[in-house]
Amino acid sequence: MTGTKRLSRNLGKASNYFIMVVVSLVCLMPLLWMISTALKTQPQSFKLPPEWIPKPFVLSNFKRVLTQIPFVSYFINSTFTTVVVLAGQLVLGAFAAYGFSRLRFKGRDLIFLLLLSSLMVPQAVTMIPQYLILQKFKWIDTYSAVIIPQIFTNILGVFLLRQFLLGLPKDFEEAAKIDGAGYVRTFLLIVLPHIKPALMTVAVLSFMRAWNNFLWPLIVINTPHKQVLTVGLALLLGQFISDWSGIMAGSTVVLAPVLLLYILAQRYFIESIYMSGIK
């Protein structure tokens, strides 16, 4: 009986691993195809049946993208806007989450519920009002139009940080309060070091959303040299003929910072899930 149970347990584990491998391959197929196309010539990218391994490998697509569009300028613009948005979202999100989880004031739960309800509103619904407001401030065609709305729309980050804070014990905060520390000092010295895993998780999600943002910069930025990298890559899409090898080469370069950040912050993801499981 013991041998039968062990066999069934091993078969269950093997089936689980097999399913995970299949799902992982399905999820990785678009990424692998993008990298494969970036290393192909233009005729090879349309070849049927498709070739996953290019023969030969071509690196000229990356050089062509760097010269065909002002790639470096777009990259700097994307980096600047993304870093500012990320910093603003982390600072405001952390303070807002601390207020909703620790401070007691009238209407706190109602305000938080209204804040969460805004997640169900599609972006297309809020674009026109946001554009009209920015137009009143005369921010159209400036980096402020790209940065400011994104900083104040990180509702998911506030929710994740608040839920993480609700699982932390209040003993250290109460001890700091006895010693005379205020809310801000308690947050900076006691709370902030303990929510580093959740902050890194929110940072990666915020970075991905800001770095890959396409539609909003396309709407509010009119000057070509002020555009971000995602919009710049769209210039390679022609009306009749598109440089798909060049587009995939540029997309690979755009994806590299996101992958690098995820690799560096992977252990914080695991730690965040582990801490959530403990609470």
N, C-alpha and C positions, 0 to 999 in steps of 0.2 A: 504493500500500500504506500509505503514511504517512497519507493522508487517511482511509482505512478504519479504521486504528487510532485516529486522533483522533476519528472519529465514534463508534466503539464505546466509547471512553473517555468521551466526553461523554454518550452514552446511559446508560452505567453510572452516572455521577454524577447524571444527572437522575432515574433510577429510585431511587437511594439517597435523594435529597432528597424525592422524592414519598412514599416509604415513611415517612421520618421525619416529614413533615408530617401524613400520615394517622394515624400512631401518636400524635403530639402532640395532634391534635384529639380522638382517642378518649380520651386521658388527661385532657384539659381539659374534656371534656363534663360530668362531674359537678360540677366547680367552677363552670363557666358556668351550669349549671342551678341551683345553689345561690344564686348571686348574682341570677339572674333571678327566682327564686321569692321572694327576700327583698324585691324591689321590686314585688311583685304584691299585689293584694288577695286575700283568702281564696277567693272564687269563681274568680278568674283562675287560681289555682294548680291547680285541678281541671278546667280547661277542656280539652276535646278537640275538635280536635287541639291539642296544647300550643303555647303562644306563647312563643318564646324572648325576644322583645323586649316587655316589658310596656307596655301602653298603657292608662292613663298610668302613669308611675313613681310609686310610693308609698313615702314615707319614714317613715310612721307605724308600720311594723312595728318599726323599731329603737327608737322611743320607747316602744312598748308593752312590748317585752322589758325595757327598763331599769326600767319601773315595775311590771310584773306580778310579777317576782321580784326579790329583793335582788341585782341583777346586780353592783353595785359591790362589795359584800361578797364575793361569790363570786370576782370578778376579783382582788381583793386576796389572798384565800386561795390561789388558783391561782398568782399571781405569787410569793408568799412561798415556798410549797412547791417550786415549780419552780426558783427561784433557789438555794435551799439545796441541793436535790438536784443541780443542775447543778454548783455549786461543789464539793460533796463528791465527785461522780463524777470530775471533772477532776483534783482533787488526788490522790485515792487511785488513780485509774486511771493517771495519769502516773508516780507512784512505783512502782506495781506493774509497769508495763510496763518501766520502767528496770531494776528488779530482775531481771525474767525475761530481759531482753536483754543485760545487762552483767555482773551478778553471777554468780559460779559457786559453787554450793553443792550438796550431795548431794540428789538427788531433785528437782532443779529442773524437768527436762523432764516427769517423772511428775506433779508437782503442776500444772504448766501444762496437761498433757493432761486431768487430772481437772477442772480449771477449765473447759476448753473443752467437756468432755462435759456439763457442766451446762446448756449452751445447748440441748441436745436434750431436756431435761426440760420438759414443758409447765407453764405457770404454774398451771393448775388443780390440778396434782399437789402443788405446794408451798404453795398458799394455806392449807390447813388447818393444816399444821405451823407456818407463819409466824404464823398467827392465834393458835394456842395459846401460842407463845413470847411474843408480844406481850401476851397476856392474863396470863401469869405476871409480866411486868414492869409490869403495870397501865398499859399505854400505849394501850389501846383508847379510842377517841374523843378522841385527842390528835393533834397534828400529827406527833409522833415516830413514830406508827404508819404515817403516810404517807411520811415522809421517810427514816427509817433503812433499811428494807428495800430501797428503790430505790437508795440510795447504794452498797450492797454487792452489787448485782446487775448492774453494768455490765460484764459479761464481754466483750461485743463491743467496747466501747471499749478495754479492756485489750489485746485481741487486735490491733486496728488500730494502736494506738500501739506495741506491741511489734514488729510487722512493719515499721513505719516506722523504728523505731530500729535494727533489724537492717541496714537499708540505709545508715545513716549511717557515715562513716569514723570511726575511733577516734583519729585523730592528735591532735586538739585535746584530747581527754580524757586521752590519755597525757602530753601536754605539761603539762596542769594537774596531773596526778598527780606529775610530776617537780618541779613548783614547790611541792608540799606540800599541794595541795587534796584534801580528803576527798571521799567519794562524794556527800554532800549538796551541798556547795559546787560540785562539778563539775556536778552535775545542774542546779542553779539557774542557774549563770552560763554554762555551756557548752552543755549539752544542750537545756535548755528553749527558748532562742531559736530553735534549729534545727527544733524539732518544732511550731512555731506552726501551720503549715498542717494538720497532722494533728490538733492539739488543737482547731482551729476546726471541722474536720469532725466530730469526736466531740462537740463542744459542740452543734452543730446537731442531730445525731441524738439526743443525750441530752435536749435541750430539747423536741424533738417528742414523745419518748416520755413525759416527765414531764408536759408540758403537756396532752397528750391522754389521760392516764391516767383511766380511768373506773371500772373494776370494783373495783380495790383501795380507793380512797377510799370507794366506795359500801359496802364491807364493813366497814371499820374505823372510819368516822366515823358517829356516830349523831345528833349535834346538828346541826340544820339550818343554823344560822348559821356552822358550821365547814366546811361542804361546799365543794368546789371547783366551778369553773365548768361543767365537763362534766356533773357530776351535777345541778347546778342547772338546766341546760337541759333535762334529761330530765323535769323537773317540768311542762314545757309539753305533754308527751305525755299526752293524756287517754285514758280507757278507751273512749270512744265517738267523741269528736270531738277532733282534734288541731289545734293552731294551727301548721300547716306553714309559713305565711309568717313567723310569729314565730320558729319554730325555725330556719329558714334565715337569718333576720336575725341571730339570736344566734350561729349557727355561723359566719357571715361575720365577725363581730367576734372570735370565738375564733380563727379562722384568720389574722387580720391579723398578730399578733405573729410567728407562724411564718413567714409569707411575708416579713415585714420582715427577720427574722434571716437567712433564706436569701439574700435579695438582698444584704445587707451582707457575708455570708460567702462569696459565690459565688466570688470570686477565690481564696480559700483552698482551695476544693474543686478548682479547676483546678490550682492550684500543687501540691496534694497528689498529684493524679493524675500531673502532670508529673514530680515528684520520684520517684514510684514507678516511672515508666517509665524514668527515667535509671538507677536502681539495677538 
